Amino acid sequence: MQSRAGWRKADQVRKIKIVMTVIAITLCISVASGGILFWVQLKHPFSKPVSVSVSGTDKEASSQSGVLPVYDDSYNLVVVNASTQIKSDFQVQPEQFQGITVDTRIIPALRKMMEDAKSAGCPLKLTKGYVEKNEQDKLFTAAVQDLMKNQSFSQVRAENQVQNTVGRGGYNENQTGMAVEFAAEGEAANADFSATAQYKWLVKNSVHYGFVLRYTEAKTSVTGMPFNPRHFRYVGSENAVKMREYSMCLEEFSAYIRKQNPN
């Protein structure tokens, strides 16, 4: 039989075991809770998505609920310039918006941007949007003839210059329906748009609606086009924010994305 001292020692060991078990269970619960908290913070399983990809029938409902539609980069990042013709299979979906034709897919973002600009005291007026290829060719020919007649340019020289300002049909971004030009409401003819509050508001805020200033002073050697403070292009909000962050124009950013996703 155990002595009283032996029983006392056994009782102490039993108490120590109980305390150690409680500590171990507490540690396991703490670790599990920490893991669950980290997973929730990382995955946000109970959060509603900020935006969703939509197609035709969902677009109107999305814009009315305050969530702008999101499109694939095969649409957002289409590049058209003096050396890159618009693809033959590219289909514009023309629709009238405030008297100007644009691709219907950009209207929710365009409408929201213009409404918010007006609320901020910077009301905008649309002055240009989609231009059909044949109409663009007419504009190109008229500009060439003007240089030849009034500045004695040769036809080759005139065509080279006009290609970098007006552009031939199919080699001009206006054929995408994603490019728009603005004026300030009440703006005088031939006014300097870059000096207006509207321009400053657009440069600061347009990326959040998916639009970028397409032809900046810093990127004329890349775009091949002179600075145009009125000309903004839809690329999608995520792309627009990144383009500003990386200080890239559309040609540079499109090439960057292709390099990141070669397949």
Secondary structure, DSSP 8 states (H G I E B T S, - for coil): ---HHHHHHHHHHHHHHHHHHHHHHHHHHHHHHHHHHHHHHHH-TTS--S--B--HHHHHHHHHTT---B--HHHHT---BTTB---TT----EEEETTEEEEGGGHHHHHHHHHHHHHTT--EEEEE----HHHHHHHHHHHHHHHHHHS---HHHHHHHHHTTT--TTSSGGGGS-EEEEEETT--TT--GGGSHHHHHHHHHGGGGTEEEEE-GGGHHHH-S--EEEEEEE--HHHHHHHHHHT--HHHHHHHHHHH---
